[in-house]
Amino acid sequence: MSNFSFPESIKSRPTYARLEPRAGKSYLFVADAEGAEAIIDLASNDKSLMSKSHVIYIPKNTGKKYTLQLEKLNINQLYIGPSYSAAQSRLRHTLVSSHMGLQLYLSGTEGLIGQAQRDAMVAGIPHTAIQSEHRGSIGRRMQCVHCKGITEDVDIDPYVCSHCGLSLFVRDHYSRRLAAFQGVCIDAEEPGNIPTAVELYK
Amino acid sequence: MSGSEKINVKVSKIVLLNDLVTRFEFKRIDGELFPTFSGGAHTIVEMKDGGITRRNPYSLMSDPMDQHSYAISVRRDDEGRGGSLFMHNNVKVSDDMVLSYPVNLFSLDLRAKKHLMIAGGIGITPFMAQIKQLDRSHGNWELHYSARSPSLSAYADDLVSMHPNDVHMYYDSENKSIDLENLLDGQPLGTHLYICGPKGMIDWAVGQAVNLGWPNEVIHYEEFLAPKPGKPFQVMLSASNKLVSVGETESLLEAIEREGVDAPYLCRGGACGQCETVVIEAEGEFIHMDHWLEDKEKLSRKKIMPCVSRFDGKTLVLDR
């Protein structure tokens, strides 16, 4: 099982539930890495669902572990790609040409869920109408509030901004528009006083 | 003073639109400009009908950016409690009246990629203002308007001649009805649905959209509930220490106001939640008519919406 239950935090912090079948005209899944497990679980509950579904899957570091299982699900349209940015034009095109009644399911890491949610919101889906289930790594997509640079898959606190090199405190303050949590300079008041990095949620 | 701010106006024009619907236009007495509003907003019209003050909500249907006058269209309801009859029979040009500042409980969601509007009968009025608003911003909209017959379809001719591609008429007299399932199917992602009309139409349209997988967040509707008459009853207002009798044709809120108690309100139609009142003691049956309280709250017997709901029983004590 790749579920992690995030401790309660500030209101801005996204929360996740399990994917559930919902009435609709068509179904679009976007998942990365262990997020495939959520699709496989849903497919085992509702066998007919997959034949009406388009799945965009990014294996990340899981290799072929899940792709073989997904290929056996009788998915109407299955795309397996190397990264979110590689899949993004396909996702945007799919959303623009979709109709009302589309159900969107997101599963996997917070970075994937957040970015797909942002693209879906731009396409006109209210963020509260999108189902999302966190699976796999607790690494998160961070924005440095100072240089605005994005660092993906941050799983330690503090972390070093991959753009400007500042040591940043990992906040739960989240932006749906940026699809990122906020990282704030940790040694602004006492330059050089940087605590040792610890793993998130350890 | 409860409700939103008040504006003193003079009736500037009365236009008979058909056998049932009349338009009333108002100008400010102080010569100032009216506030602009957003399409879908309503105003509460105060009517001095003999000894009683009626306060009925009507959708503003003039151009939301026109600050020189406000207009409402009133459908005569011969079986109603008398507000619309008062407007039709007693109100004359140059009469002084009082309107409330606009309040919007049926606004457009401007994040929508497209606005799909469904109107039934007099439910056309909020859309008149919304269409003017969307036209100004070059919005993407479509109206499906169902009425009893061409002669009873207020504004249909104007709408069709101004927007021949966007307005679709359906007349009961021609056995034409909205093919909702096909209409909803194939709407582009990001479409929002707006429904204003009789309760049956709202339930039907909301139900169809939900079945087809439309999220609740994109389904908007407005139904003004006129307070229904009922058996007279008595209510004890605990904070004001007053025993009030509620007559057959007045609402609980109106009875409270008649006794000089300043109770909060905004929509007077069971929708906005402003008048929610705590029940201290009750022995009898609640007749909940609002669509504000959750079913759970209605069963709890701890809350009532006095603008539309009633009570049938021995004792009712409210924290008011």
Interface residues (C-beta under 8 A of the other chain):
Chain A: R22 A23 G24 K25 L95 V96 S98 H99 M100 G101 L102 Q103 A123 G124 I125 P126 T128 A129
Chain B: R111 A112 K113 L184 D185 G186 Q187 P188 L189 G190 T191 V210 N211 L212 G213 W214 P215 N216 E217 V218
